Amino acid sequence: MKKILVGLLFGALAGVIDVVPMVMQKLPWDANLSAFTMWVVVGFLVSVVDLKINNILKGIVIAFLCLAPIAVLIAAQEPMTLVPIFIMALILGSGVGFFVGKFGS
């Protein structure tokens, strides 16, 4: 149970970090809510999925798997906006994986 709470906490923290620039750009609330929710889900999944790989890599893989459906919708409208989104997914996914692995056990 502790690992799940740690995953949710660091997922929410990653969500806040991801949403702050979006709010500053005045993006719609549904985009902000979608991004925040994705990171909470990533944190949860990182804490419960038992992949036999490095925690940092696990966080990256799960972040990109969760991002995939959203990325398809974004790519149809504005494909160049995927570059910063992928960079944030790489950084925050690795961070969530690292911190859940470090503090979740």
PyMOL commands that set and color helices and strands:
alter all, ss='L'
color gray80, all
select helices_A, chain A and resi 2-24+29-48+55-77+79-103
alter helices_A, ss='H'
color red, helices_A
deselect
rebuild
show_as cartoon
